[in-house]
């Protein structure tokens, strides 16, 4: 297990970054300085972003239907991928199927079906396309990673490297075939029944990797993460665990090259780490954090009360515990060419915006989507198009694809 100190530079204040630097340069597109730290890592600092016009991109394809051809009806989309030829792969959790569509949205074939045989799945909640040649599907029902060709032939399977479950799998597979998944460990023993009210604690975060070719498992130490949870008794006699909206948190993703990107919890700051955990690059911006408004608090209470009636008192307590400002960074995504897409914290009724950087920390531009991905679902950026899960007013899921982003180089 690797336990270096990878994220030290991530949390160094801006004035210390400058003090440790050796030389700098200024340039266009909001760049304030690009310096080399004593550790050898590069620190890139920007002013408020975006420094210029924002590129807007609209939806050019919506895949799905309410009725008609059953291949176009989705019950619960948990994953999207796209090949270099434009083929779109969709994982429907409810049907336990991975379906393939051509670039125009025409159904081609079902790659994986529900079942216990080769290439069949049961409770898959995520997948990754590697090299246009293999779809690695995480099947929680089998506790297996299952690799299939786009034609449906199974290539192999192995036990899930990290046995945890979420609505959508948050792991990935890099171009070398290594599986990556964040894992948090706490020494605090679970207590049941839990104590109602606010609970504060911490856990140790790692990025776990597994190489099926060599059967080598490793982990990179990421540091300590704090959390706040409100626990309330629900009408079914059980307990509901509420995360406090807008609490600062670190986000970690792995790009196709197998390098790790990790945000600071409370600032517009991202570090790029090697697969061994060494800090290679720090990107920092003076972009201000948005304010948490009374409207934000009221909207949370109303929305959560609509979904889970009977907990309004707890919801109002949670709203009062929200911080004064939102995290500067709402999401983090690495595209198929190694660029980093930093999702901004925007108003609830605003279109999503992403600041895009290349692997060396150069700001490429800011992209505004003309459609809104469903909450808690990640986007995919493949061949300079954005793919997302969207839902209509009746909560019917669809797959959205953006037009081509010509300005993202």
Number of C-alpha atoms within 10 A of each C-alpha: 11 13 14 15 14 20 23 13 24 25 17 13 12 15 8 11 23 18 10 14 18 14 11 13 10 14 10 9 16 18 20 18 16 23 23 20 21 12 12 14 19 24 25 26 24 24 16 14 19 17 15 10 9 15 16 14 18 16 18 12 15 17 21 20 15 13 10 9 10 10 18 18 18 23 17 17 26 22 27 24 23 24 18 10 10 16 19 24 26 25 27 24 22 16 17 22 24 28 22 24 20 16 15 13 17 14 17 14 16 18 22 26 19 17 13 10 9 17 21 21 25 21 19 29 25 27 28 21 23 20 14 13 13 21 27 25 27 28 22 21 11 15 18 19 22 25 25 23 18 22 14 20 15 20 14 15 17 13 15 18 18 16 11 12 10 9 10 18 21 17 19 26 25 20 15 13 18 21 24 26 23 21 17 15 12 13 8 9 6 8 7 7 8 13 13 15 15 17 13 9 11 15 16 15 20 22 21 22 24 20 16 16 9 8 9 10 15 15 21 24 20 24 16 14 17 14 14 16 17 20 19 20 17 15 12 7 7 9 16 18 16 16 14 20 18 19 18 21 17 21 17 23 23 29 23 20 16 22 19 24 23 20 28 22 20 17 23 21 25 29 28 30 24 18 18 17 21 23 24 22 25 30 22 26 20 17 17 15 18 15 17 17 15 11 10 16 18 13 14 17 20 15 12 13 17 12 8 13 12 13 17 15 11 21 23 16 15 22 18 13 17 17 16 14 17 22 26 27 27 20 20 23 23 24 21 19 16 18 23 26 23 23 20 22 21 17 13 10 7 13 14 19 21 24 20 23 21 18 17 16 22 17 23 17 22 24 23 17 19 15 17 16 20 16 9 10 17 19 22 21 20 19 16 18 20 21 25 25 26 21 16 9 6 6 9 16 23 25 22 23 24 20 16 16 16 10 11 16 12
